[in-house]
Amino acid sequence: WLLYLITDRHLTGQRSLPEALAEALQGGIRAIQLREKDLSPRALLALAADVRALTTAFRAVMLINDRLDVVLAVGADGVHLRTDSLPTRIVRSVLGPEKLIGVSTHSIEEVRRAADEGADFVTFGPVFETPSKMRYGSPVGVGALAEACRHSGVPVYALGGITRDRIAAVVDAGAWGVAVISEVMSSGDIQSAARSCVAAVRASKVSRAVDPS
């Protein structure tokens, strides 16, 4: 997949998260990370079961943020780890070879470590300024993203302040795809926003393939 949607139910207005995600899936999203860190374990499990039903219906990938127990309980496709989560190699020993493991990274060193320990892909950022990633410091910028992509042995998804208009720049820098939150989740028309972003990533990938310089 080229576009990785990270959830935030606080951005969806009057729509429930499953309703919002159904629109995103109808718009072409095929990978979702359920990231609702403020929910209790029981509430998260119930929500994850609903989201899993949706992703199964649309043949989309579903990862759970950090919670291995919820991954196993609902049969999700994998887990997305924070930089301070359990080491990737340990998580791999628990989940086995079939599950996907994504890792959030913020430096080239973290990108290399995630790849060396068996991650399937990483997100890297924040590339641009964004409220959701302020605790990670100043934006790293497109230059740092390009350097991270050059040193990564696994696909890199640009994260942080990604809008449709910025997709071409991060793909040109070498990103395999993009991870988005508010660009889709806070849209008044989630289906159209998702479709527009998916189209932008595909067009940028084609353009880079034609002119890799």
Disulfide bonds with the S-S distance in Angstrom:
none
